[in-house]
Amino acid sequence: MASVTLEQVNKIYKNPKGANHVVKDVSLEIKDREFLVLVGPSGCGKTTTLRMVAGLEEISSGKIFIGERLVNDVSPKDRDIAMVFQNYALYPHMNVFENMAFGLRLRRFPREEIQRRVQEAASLLGIQNLLTRKPKELSGGQRQRVAMGRAIVREPRVFLMDEPLSNLDAKLRVQMRAELQKLHRRLGITTIYVTHDQTEAMTLGDRIVLMHNGIIQQVDTPLHMYEHPENQYVAGFIGSPSMNFVPAAVVKVDSQIFVEGKGFRLLVPPERQSALESYCGREMMLGIRPEHIYDRMFAQGAIPGNTLRAAVDVMEPMGAEIYLYLSIGDNSLIARVAPHTQTQVGQDMEVVIDMYNVHAFDKETERAIFTPSQAPAPA
């Protein structure tokens, strides 16, 4: 196995109208045996970064190491990596065995070794009974397993996966995510996985790298990134439904600090007041996760100063929970509440904002002023 290290890697596409800088000074270390996920919207540079590690794209500047070896000028076939693509890239005229064995035959492996590796990979993936079938006879999930098997038989030092589940239906994606996790635990091969789906990133990655406009926004474990985003972009991207953002002014009244906007005023907990002291008289951005807006009828430990009246615009029953689309003053918010809430569309209701779990962001820089307290909220 091997680590992968990127040092100030850039990718610039030059054209007659100028230059398109798609990956900007990316420095990153993927640990040996780690499952690292590159996530971000289309065009953020994540696939280009993966392709530079694979050697399918030339880097404009910087260095890439696989293990201790500098691979800037090493061809893809000599980097000891295996790549799984979005479209599976199976040969339609070959059966499953031949597809999985093709790369080994090109490298002139002995027939017995090819047989052993293909059988082992097929058994690992549960496709040993499909080895004589052609790709057209397989389901989407089975084709994905064959593509994975073709990579596994290489026994590479690094797996590179470019949105391998995006062509599957929702139920099969969930199933394949679980299969990928089990596969990684069994093989322990360093893996770099690209996706635009933040749910995939949260459930699969040991760590997540969130990119935007070619720049790394944050590198962190899934839970820590969710709870402690470093800026407003990360906070809005990670989480479903997305975090609510509400512009608010910071005001001081009788030695207490409040955040207020049109239609609301919220008391800042004592532990957070010092962080906002310098923002008094200025505007900031309040970030509230949907799960931290409660129906007042069922809220436990509500404190004065954090209860608001909201109009219910839309209700989305999800089974185990309900999404409420609320209007508070000029602000639209989404709340995730328990299914036994009694409210109805068109009614007003009282909601409680959990001020111990709100986020605050500087309006100019979008950097986090504070994220949820490590201490539990009072009962």
C-alpha positions as a Markdown table, in Angstrom:
| # | Residue | x | y | z |
|---|---|---|---|---|
| 1 | Met | 0.0 | 0.0 | 0.0 |
| 2 | Ala | 1.0 | 3.6 | -0.2 |
| 3 | Ser | 0.3 | 7.2 | 0.8 |
| 4 | Val | -0.4 | 9.9 | -1.8 |
| 5 | Thr | 0.9 | 13.4 | -1.4 |
| 6 | Leu | 0.1 | 16.5 | -3.5 |
| 7 | Glu | 2.3 | 19.6 | -3.0 |
| 8 | Gln | 1.0 | 22.9 | -4.4 |
| 9 | Val | -0.5 | 21.2 | -7.5 |
| 10 | Asn | -2.0 | 23.5 | -10.1 |
| 11 | Lys | -3.9 | 22.8 | -13.4 |
| 12 | Ile | -4.2 | 25.5 | -15.9 |
| 13 | Tyr | -5.9 | 25.0 | -19.3 |
| 14 | Lys | -4.7 | 27.6 | -21.8 |
| 15 | Asn | -6.9 | 28.7 | -24.7 |
| 16 | Pro | -6.9 | 31.6 | -27.2 |
| 17 | Lys | -9.0 | 33.7 | -24.9 |
| 18 | Gly | -6.7 | 33.3 | -21.9 |
| 19 | Ala | -6.3 | 30.6 | -19.2 |
| 20 | Asn | -8.6 | 28.6 | -17.1 |
| 21 | His | -7.1 | 27.9 | -13.7 |
| 22 | Val | -9.2 | 24.9 | -12.5 |
| 23 | Val | -7.0 | 23.5 | -9.7 |
| 24 | Lys | -5.3 | 26.0 | -7.5 |
| 25 | Asp | -2.4 | 25.2 | -5.2 |
| 26 | Val | -3.8 | 22.0 | -3.9 |
| 27 | Ser | -1.7 | 20.5 | -1.1 |
| 28 | Leu | -2.9 | 17.3 | 0.4 |
| 29 | Glu | -1.7 | 14.1 | 2.1 |
| 30 | Ile | -3.7 | 10.9 | 1.8 |
| 31 | Lys | -2.5 | 8.5 | 4.4 |
| 32 | Asp | -1.7 | 4.8 | 3.8 |
| 33 | Arg | -4.9 | 2.7 | 3.8 |
| 34 | Glu | -7.1 | 5.8 | 4.1 |
| 35 | Phe | -10.4 | 6.2 | 2.3 |
| 36 | Leu | -10.4 | 9.9 | 1.3 |
| 37 | Val | -13.3 | 11.5 | -0.6 |
| 38 | Leu | -13.0 | 14.6 | -2.8 |
| 39 | Val | -16.4 | 16.2 | -2.9 |
| 40 | Gly | -17.8 | 19.4 | -4.4 |
| 41 | Pro | -20.1 | 20.7 | -7.1 |
| 42 | Ser | -19.6 | 20.1 | -10.9 |
| 43 | Gly | -16.6 | 22.1 | -12.1 |
| 44 | Cys | -14.9 | 22.5 | -8.7 |
| 45 | Gly | -11.7 | 20.6 | -9.9 |
| 46 | Lys | -12.2 | 17.3 | -8.0 |
| 47 | Thr | -12.1 | 15.0 | -11.1 |
| 48 | Thr | -9.2 | 16.9 | -12.6 |
| 49 | Thr | -7.3 | 16.4 | -9.3 |
| 50 | Leu | -8.0 | 12.7 | -9.5 |
| 51 | Arg | -6.9 | 12.5 | -13.1 |
| 52 | Met | -3.7 | 14.2 | -12.3 |
| 53 | Val | -2.9 | 11.6 | -9.6 |
| 54 | Ala | -3.7 | 8.9 | -12.2 |
| 55 | Gly | -1.5 | 10.6 | -14.8 |
| 56 | Leu | -4.3 | 11.1 | -17.2 |
| 57 | Glu | -3.9 | 14.9 | -16.9 |
| 58 | Glu | -0.5 | 16.7 | -16.9 |
| 59 | Ile | 0.0 | 19.0 | -13.9 |
| 60 | Ser | 0.9 | 22.6 | -14.7 |
| 61 | Ser | 3.0 | 22.9 | -11.5 |
| 62 | Gly | 3.6 | 21.2 | -8.2 |
| 63 | Lys | 4.5 | 17.7 | -7.2 |
| 64 | Ile | 2.6 | 14.4 | -6.8 |
| 65 | Phe | 4.1 | 11.5 | -4.8 |
| 66 | Ile | 2.8 | 7.9 | -4.5 |
| 67 | Gly | 4.6 | 6.6 | -1.5 |
| 68 | Glu | 8.1 | 8.1 | -1.6 |
| 69 | Arg | 8.1 | 8.1 | -5.4 |
| 70 | Leu | 7.7 | 11.4 | -7.4 |
| 71 | Val | 5.4 | 10.5 | -10.3 |
| 72 | Asn | 5.1 | 13.8 | -12.2 |
| 73 | Asp | 6.8 | 12.2 | -15.2 |
| 74 | Val | 5.7 | 8.6 | -14.7 |
| 75 | Ser | 3.1 | 7.2 | -17.2 |
| 76 | Pro | -0.3 | 6.0 | -15.8 |
| 77 | Lys | 0.5 | 2.3 | -16.4 |
| 78 | Asp | 3.6 | 2.6 | -14.3 |
| 79 | Arg | 2.1 | 4.4 | -11.3 |
| 80 | Asp | 0.7 | 1.2 | -9.7 |
| 81 | Ile | -2.8 | 2.6 | -9.4 |
| 82 | Ala | -6.2 | 1.2 | -10.5 |
| 83 | Met | -9.1 | 3.5 | -11.6 |
| 84 | Val | -12.9 | 2.9 | -11.5 |
| 85 | Phe | -14.8 | 5.1 | -13.9 |
| 86 | Gln | -18.3 | 6.5 | -13.8 |
| 87 | Asn | -19.4 | 4.7 | -17.0 |
| 88 | Tyr | -17.8 | 1.3 | -16.0 |
| 89 | Ala | -16.0 | 1.1 | -19.4 |
| 90 | Leu | -16.6 | -2.7 | -19.9 |
| 91 | Tyr | -15.8 | -4.3 | -23.2 |
| 92 | Pro | -19.2 | -5.4 | -24.6 |
| 93 | His | -17.8 | -8.4 | -26.6 |
| 94 | Met | -16.0 | -9.9 | -23.6 |
| 95 | Asn | -17.6 | -11.8 | -20.8 |
| 96 | Val | -17.1 | -10.9 | -17.1 |
| 97 | Phe | -14.0 | -13.1 | -16.7 |
| 98 | Glu | -12.4 | -11.7 | -19.8 |
| 99 | Asn | -13.1 | -8.1 | -18.7 |
| 100 | Met | -11.6 | -8.7 | -15.3 |
| 101 | Ala | -8.6 | -10.5 | -16.7 |
| 102 | Phe | -7.9 | -8.1 | -19.7 |
| 103 | Gly | -5.4 | -5.9 | -17.9 |
| 104 | Leu | -3.5 | -8.8 | -16.4 |
| 105 | Arg | -3.2 | -10.4 | -19.9 |
| 106 | Leu | -1.8 | -7.2 | -21.3 |
| 107 | Arg | 0.9 | -7.4 | -18.6 |
| 108 | Arg | 1.6 | -11.0 | -19.5 |
| 109 | Phe | 0.7 | -12.6 | -16.2 |
| 110 | Pro | 0.8 | -16.4 | -16.1 |
| 111 | Arg | -2.6 | -18.0 | -16.8 |
| 112 | Glu | -2.7 | -19.6 | -13.4 |
| 113 | Glu | -2.1 | -16.3 | -11.6 |
| 114 | Ile | -4.9 | -14.6 | -13.7 |
| 115 | Gln | -7.3 | -17.4 | -12.9 |
| 116 | Arg | -6.5 | -17.1 | -9.1 |
| 117 | Arg | -6.8 | -13.3 | -9.0 |
| 118 | Val | -10.1 | -13.2 | -11.0 |
| 119 | Gln | -11.6 | -16.0 | -8.9 |
| 120 | Glu | -10.6 | -14.3 | -5.6 |
| 121 | Ala | -12.0 | -10.9 | -6.7 |
| 122 | Ala | -15.2 | -12.5 | -8.0 |
| 123 | Ser | -15.7 | -14.3 | -4.8 |
| 124 | Leu | -15.0 | -11.1 | -2.8 |
| 125 | Leu | -17.6 | -9.2 | -4.8 |
| 126 | Gly | -20.2 | -12.0 | -5.0 |
| 127 | Ile | -20.1 | -12.3 | -8.8 |
| 128 | Gln | -18.5 | -15.7 | -9.2 |
| 129 | Asn | -21.7 | -17.0 | -10.9 |
| 130 | Leu | -21.6 | -14.3 | -13.5 |
| 131 | Leu | -18.2 | -14.9 | -15.0 |
| 132 | Thr | -19.5 | -16.3 | -18.3 |
| 133 | Arg | -22.0 | -13.5 | -18.9 |
| 134 | Lys | -21.6 | -10.5 | -21.2 |
| 135 | Pro | -22.1 | -6.9 | -19.8 |
| 136 | Lys | -25.5 | -6.5 | -21.6 |
| 137 | Glu | -26.8 | -9.4 | -19.5 |
| 138 | Leu | -25.9 | -7.7 | -16.2 |
| 139 | Ser | -27.8 | -5.1 | -14.1 |
| 140 | Gly | -26.2 | -1.8 | -13.2 |
| 141 | Gly | -25.1 | -3.0 | -9.8 |
| 142 | Gln | -23.5 | -6.1 | -11.3 |
| 143 | Arg | -21.6 | -4.1 | -14.0 |
| 144 | Gln | -20.3 | -1.8 | -11.2 |
| 145 | Arg | -19.0 | -4.9 | -9.3 |
| 146 | Val | -17.3 | -6.1 | -12.5 |
| 147 | Ala | -15.6 | -2.7 | -12.9 |
| 148 | Met | -14.5 | -2.9 | -9.2 |
| 149 | Gly | -13.3 | -6.5 | -9.8 |
| 150 | Arg | -11.2 | -5.4 | -12.8 |
| 151 | Ala | -9.5 | -2.9 | -10.5 |
| 152 | Ile | -9.0 | -5.3 | -7.6 |
| 153 | Val | -7.2 | -8.0 | -9.7 |
| 154 | Arg | -4.5 | -5.5 | -10.4 |
| 155 | Glu | -3.7 | -5.5 | -6.6 |
| 156 | Pro | -2.7 | -1.8 | -6.9 |
| 157 | Arg | -1.2 | 0.4 | -4.3 |
| 158 | Val | -3.9 | 3.0 | -4.7 |
| 159 | Phe | -7.6 | 2.9 | -5.9 |
| 160 | Leu | -8.9 | 6.0 | -7.7 |
| 161 | Met | -12.7 | 6.1 | -8.1 |
| 162 | Asp | -14.5 | 8.7 | -10.2 |
| 163 | Glu | -18.2 | 8.9 | -9.2 |
| 164 | Pro | -18.6 | 5.1 | -9.6 |
| 165 | Leu | -22.2 | 5.1 | -8.2 |
| 166 | Ser | -23.7 | 8.0 | -10.0 |
| 167 | Asn | -25.4 | 5.8 | -12.7 |
| 168 | Leu | -27.2 | 3.6 | -10.2 |
| 169 | Asp | -30.7 | 4.2 | -8.8 |
| 170 | Ala | -31.1 | 5.5 | -5.2 |
| 171 | Lys | -31.7 | 2.1 | -3.5 |
| 172 | Leu | -28.8 | 0.5 | -5.3 |
| 173 | Arg | -26.5 | 3.4 | -4.4 |
| 174 | Val | -27.2 | 2.9 | -0.7 |
| 175 | Gln | -26.4 | -0.8 | -1.1 |
| 176 | Met | -23.2 | -0.2 | -3.0 |
| 177 | Arg | -22.0 | 2.3 | -0.5 |
| 178 | Ala | -22.2 | -0.4 | 2.2 |
| 179 | Glu | -20.4 | -2.8 | -0.1 |
| 180 | Leu | -17.6 | -0.3 | -0.8 |
| 181 | Gln | -17.1 | 0.2 | 3.0 |
| 182 | Lys | -16.9 | -3.5 | 3.6 |
| 183 | Leu | -14.5 | -3.9 | 0.6 |
| 184 | His | -12.2 | -1.2 | 1.9 |
| 185 | Arg | -12.1 | -2.7 | 5.4 |
| 186 | Arg | -11.1 | -6.1 | 3.9 |
| 187 | Leu | -8.6 | -4.9 | 1.3 |
| 188 | Gly | -7.1 | -1.9 | 3.2 |
| 189 | Ile | -6.0 | -0.2 | -0.1 |
| 190 | Thr | -5.5 | 3.5 | -0.1 |
| 191 | Thr | -8.5 | 5.0 | -1.9 |
| 192 | Ile | -9.3 | 8.4 | -3.4 |
| 193 | Tyr | -13.0 | 8.7 | -4.2 |
| 194 | Val | -14.6 | 11.5 | -6.2 |
| 195 | Thr | -18.3 | 12.4 | -5.8 |
| 196 | His | -20.6 | 15.4 | -6.0 |
| 197 | Asp | -23.0 | 13.8 | -3.5 |
| 198 | Gln | -22.4 | 15.0 | 0.1 |
| 199 | Thr | -24.3 | 11.9 | 1.5 |
| 200 | Glu | -21.8 | 9.6 | -0.2 |
| 201 | Ala | -18.9 | 11.7 | 1.1 |
| 202 | Met | -20.3 | 11.7 | 4.7 |
| 203 | Thr | -21.0 | 7.9 | 4.8 |
| 204 | Leu | -17.8 | 6.7 | 3.0 |
| 205 | Gly | -14.9 | 8.9 | 3.8 |
| 206 | Asp | -12.4 | 8.5 | 6.7 |
| 207 | Arg | -11.8 | 12.2 | 5.7 |
| 208 | Ile | -13.5 | 14.6 | 3.3 |
| 209 | Val | -11.9 | 17.2 | 1.1 |
| 210 | Leu | -14.4 | 19.8 | 0.1 |
| 211 | Met | -13.4 | 21.8 | -3.0 |
| 212 | His | -14.9 | 24.9 | -4.6 |
| 213 | Asn | -13.6 | 26.8 | -7.6 |
| 214 | Gly | -10.5 | 24.7 | -7.6 |
| 215 | Ile | -9.6 | 25.5 | -4.0 |
| 216 | Ile | -9.7 | 23.2 | -1.0 |
| 217 | Gln | -12.2 | 24.7 | 1.5 |
| 218 | Gln | -11.7 | 22.2 | 4.3 |
| 219 | Val | -10.2 | 18.8 | 5.0 |
| 220 | Asp | -11.7 | 17.0 | 8.0 |
| 221 | Thr | -13.5 | 14.0 | 9.3 |
| 222 | Pro | -17.2 | 13.8 | 8.2 |
| 223 | Leu | -18.7 | 14.6 | 11.6 |
| 224 | His | -16.2 | 17.3 | 12.5 |
| 225 | Met | -16.8 | 19.0 | 9.2 |
| 226 | Tyr | -20.6 | 18.9 | 9.7 |
| 227 | Glu | -20.4 | 20.2 | 13.2 |
| 228 | His | -17.5 | 22.7 | 12.8 |
| 229 | Pro | -17.4 | 24.1 | 9.2 |
| 230 | Glu | -14.6 | 26.6 | 8.7 |
| 231 | Asn | -16.7 | 28.8 | 6.4 |
| 232 | Gln | -20.2 | 29.5 | 5.2 |
| 233 | Tyr | -19.7 | 27.6 | 1.9 |
| 234 | Val | -18.8 | 24.4 | 3.8 |
| 235 | Ala | -21.7 | 24.8 | 6.2 |
| 236 | Gly | -24.1 | 25.2 | 3.3 |
| 237 | Phe | -22.8 | 22.3 | 1.3 |
| 238 | Ile | -22.6 | 19.6 | 4.0 |
| 239 | Gly | -25.9 | 18.6 | 5.4 |
| 240 | Ser | -29.3 | 17.7 | 4.0 |
| 241 | Pro | -31.5 | 19.7 | 4.1 |
| 242 | Ser | -29.0 | 22.5 | 3.9 |
| 243 | Met | -28.2 | 24.9 | 6.8 |
| 244 | Asn | -30.4 | 27.9 | 7.1 |
| 245 | Phe | -28.6 | 31.2 | 6.7 |
| 246 | Val | -30.2 | 34.3 | 8.3 |
| 247 | Pro | -28.6 | 37.8 | 8.1 |
| 248 | Ala | -28.7 | 39.4 | 11.6 |
| 249 | Ala | -27.4 | 42.4 | 13.4 |
| 250 | Val | -25.6 | 42.0 | 16.7 |
| 251 | Val | -27.0 | 44.3 | 19.5 |
| 252 | Lys | -26.2 | 44.8 | 23.1 |
| 253 | Val | -29.1 | 45.5 | 25.5 |
| 254 | Asp | -28.5 | 45.8 | 29.3 |
| 255 | Ser | -25.2 | 44.0 | 29.1 |
| 256 | Gln | -26.8 | 41.1 | 27.2 |
| 257 | Ile | -26.0 | 40.4 | 23.5 |
| 258 | Phe | -28.8 | 39.6 | 21.0 |
| 259 | Val | -28.9 | 38.8 | 17.3 |
| 260 | Glu | -31.8 | 40.4 | 15.6 |
| 261 | Gly | -33.4 | 40.7 | 12.1 |
| 262 | Lys | -36.7 | 41.5 | 10.6 |
| 263 | Gly | -39.2 | 39.6 | 12.7 |
| 264 | Phe | -36.9 | 38.1 | 15.3 |
| 265 | Arg | -34.6 | 38.7 | 18.2 |
| 266 | Leu | -32.6 | 35.9 | 19.8 |
| 267 | Leu | -30.6 | 35.9 | 23.0 |
| 268 | Val | -27.0 | 34.8 | 22.6 |
| 269 | Pro | -25.9 | 32.2 | 25.3 |
| 270 | Pro | -23.5 | 33.6 | 27.9 |
| 271 | Glu | -20.7 | 31.3 | 26.6 |
| 272 | Arg | -20.9 | 32.9 | 23.1 |
| 273 | Gln | -21.3 | 36.6 | 24.0 |
| 274 | Ser | -17.6 | 37.3 | 24.1 |
| 275 | Ala | -17.1 | 36.0 | 20.6 |
| 276 | Leu | -19.7 | 38.5 | 19.3 |
| 277 | Glu | -18.7 | 41.5 | 21.5 |
| 278 | Ser | -16.6 | 43.0 | 18.6 |
| 279 | Tyr | -19.5 | 42.6 | 16.2 |
| 280 | Cys | -21.9 | 44.8 | 18.2 |
| 281 | Gly | -23.6 | 47.3 | 15.8 |
| 282 | Arg | -22.5 | 45.1 | 12.8 |
| 283 | Glu | -24.1 | 42.5 | 10.7 |
| 284 | Met | -23.2 | 38.8 | 10.6 |
| 285 | Met | -24.7 | 35.6 | 9.2 |
| 286 | Leu | -26.5 | 33.2 | 11.5 |
| 287 | Gly | -26.4 | 29.6 | 10.5 |
| 288 | Ile | -29.1 | 27.2 | 11.9 |
| 289 | Arg | -29.3 | 23.5 | 11.1 |
| 290 | Pro | -32.9 | 22.3 | 10.4 |
| 291 | Glu | -32.7 | 19.8 | 13.3 |
| 292 | His | -32.0 | 22.7 | 15.7 |
| 293 | Ile | -35.4 | 24.3 | 15.1 |
| 294 | Tyr | -37.9 | 22.7 | 17.4 |
| 295 | Asp | -41.7 | 22.7 | 17.6 |
| 296 | Arg | -42.3 | 24.6 | 20.9 |
| 297 | Met | -45.0 | 22.1 | 22.0 |
| 298 | Phe | -42.3 | 19.3 | 22.2 |
| 299 | Ala | -39.2 | 21.3 | 23.0 |
| 300 | Gln | -37.4 | 20.4 | 26.2 |
| 301 | Gly | -35.5 | 23.0 | 28.2 |
| 302 | Ala | -36.5 | 26.1 | 26.1 |
| 303 | Ile | -35.0 | 29.2 | 27.6 |
| 304 | Pro | -36.4 | 32.8 | 27.4 |
| 305 | Gly | -35.2 | 34.6 | 24.3 |
| 306 | Asn | -35.1 | 31.8 | 21.8 |
| 307 | Thr | -38.8 | 31.2 | 21.0 |
| 308 | Leu | -40.2 | 32.7 | 17.8 |
| 309 | Arg | -43.5 | 32.7 | 15.9 |
| 310 | Ala | -43.4 | 31.3 | 12.4 |
| 311 | Ala | -45.8 | 30.8 | 9.5 |
| 312 | Val | -45.9 | 27.3 | 8.1 |
| 313 | Asp | -45.7 | 27.5 | 4.2 |
| 314 | Val | -45.1 | 23.9 | 3.2 |
| 315 | Met | -45.0 | 20.5 | 5.0 |
| 316 | Glu | -43.0 | 17.5 | 3.6 |
| 317 | Pro | -43.8 | 14.3 | 5.6 |
| 318 | Met | -40.7 | 12.0 | 5.3 |
| 319 | Gly | -42.0 | 9.2 | 7.5 |
| 320 | Ala | -39.7 | 9.4 | 10.5 |
| 321 | Glu | -39.7 | 13.2 | 10.4 |
| 322 | Ile | -41.4 | 16.2 | 8.8 |
| 323 | Tyr | -39.7 | 19.1 | 6.9 |
| 324 | Leu | -41.4 | 22.4 | 7.6 |
| 325 | Tyr | -40.8 | 25.4 | 5.4 |
| 326 | Leu | -41.3 | 28.4 | 7.6 |
| 327 | Ser | -41.4 | 32.2 | 7.2 |
| 328 | Ile | -40.1 | 34.3 | 10.1 |
| 329 | Gly | -40.3 | 38.0 | 9.1 |
| 330 | Asp | -38.5 | 38.2 | 5.7 |
| 331 | Asn | -36.6 | 35.0 | 6.3 |
| 332 | Ser | -37.4 | 31.5 | 4.9 |
| 333 | Leu | -36.2 | 28.5 | 7.0 |
| 334 | Ile | -36.4 | 24.7 | 6.9 |
| 335 | Ala | -37.1 | 22.9 | 10.2 |
| 336 | Arg | -36.8 | 19.1 | 10.7 |
| 337 | Val | -39.3 | 18.1 | 13.3 |
| 338 | Ala | -40.8 | 15.0 | 14.8 |
| 339 | Pro | -43.7 | 13.4 | 12.9 |
| 340 | His | -46.2 | 13.9 | 15.7 |
| 341 | Thr | -46.2 | 17.7 | 15.3 |
| 342 | Gln | -49.8 | 19.1 | 15.3 |
| 343 | Thr | -49.2 | 22.1 | 13.0 |
| 344 | Gln | -50.8 | 22.6 | 9.6 |
| 345 | Val | -50.0 | 24.5 | 6.4 |
| 346 | Gly | -51.2 | 28.1 | 6.6 |
| 347 | Gln | -51.1 | 28.1 | 10.4 |
| 348 | Asp | -48.7 | 30.0 | 12.7 |
| 349 | Met | -46.6 | 28.0 | 15.2 |
| 350 | Glu | -44.1 | 28.7 | 17.9 |
| 351 | Val | -40.6 | 27.3 | 17.2 |
| 352 | Val | -37.6 | 27.2 | 19.5 |
| 353 | Ile | -34.1 | 28.0 | 18.1 |
| 354 | Asp | -31.4 | 26.0 | 19.8 |
| 355 | Met | -28.9 | 28.8 | 20.3 |
| 356 | Tyr | -26.3 | 26.5 | 21.8 |
| 357 | Asn | -26.0 | 24.8 | 18.4 |
| 358 | Val | -26.2 | 27.8 | 16.0 |
| 359 | His | -23.2 | 28.9 | 13.9 |
| 360 | Ala | -22.1 | 32.5 | 13.2 |
| 361 | Phe | -20.2 | 33.7 | 10.1 |
| 362 | Asp | -18.5 | 36.9 | 9.3 |
| 363 | Lys | -20.5 | 38.6 | 6.5 |
| 364 | Glu | -17.5 | 39.9 | 4.7 |
| 365 | Thr | -15.0 | 37.0 | 4.8 |
| 366 | Glu | -17.7 | 34.2 | 5.3 |
| 367 | Arg | -15.3 | 32.6 | 7.9 |
| 368 | Ala | -16.8 | 31.0 | 11.0 |
| 369 | Ile | -17.0 | 33.2 | 14.1 |
| 370 | Phe | -18.1 | 30.3 | 16.2 |
| 371 | Thr | -19.6 | 26.8 | 15.7 |
| 372 | Pro | -21.7 | 24.8 | 18.2 |
| 373 | Ser | -20.5 | 24.6 | 21.7 |
| 374 | Gln | -18.7 | 21.5 | 22.9 |
| 375 | Ala | -20.6 | 21.8 | 26.2 |
| 376 | Pro | -24.2 | 20.4 | 26.2 |
| 377 | Ala | -27.0 | 22.9 | 26.4 |
| 378 | Pro | -28.7 | 23.2 | 29.8 |
| 379 | Ala | -31.7 | 20.9 | 30.4 |
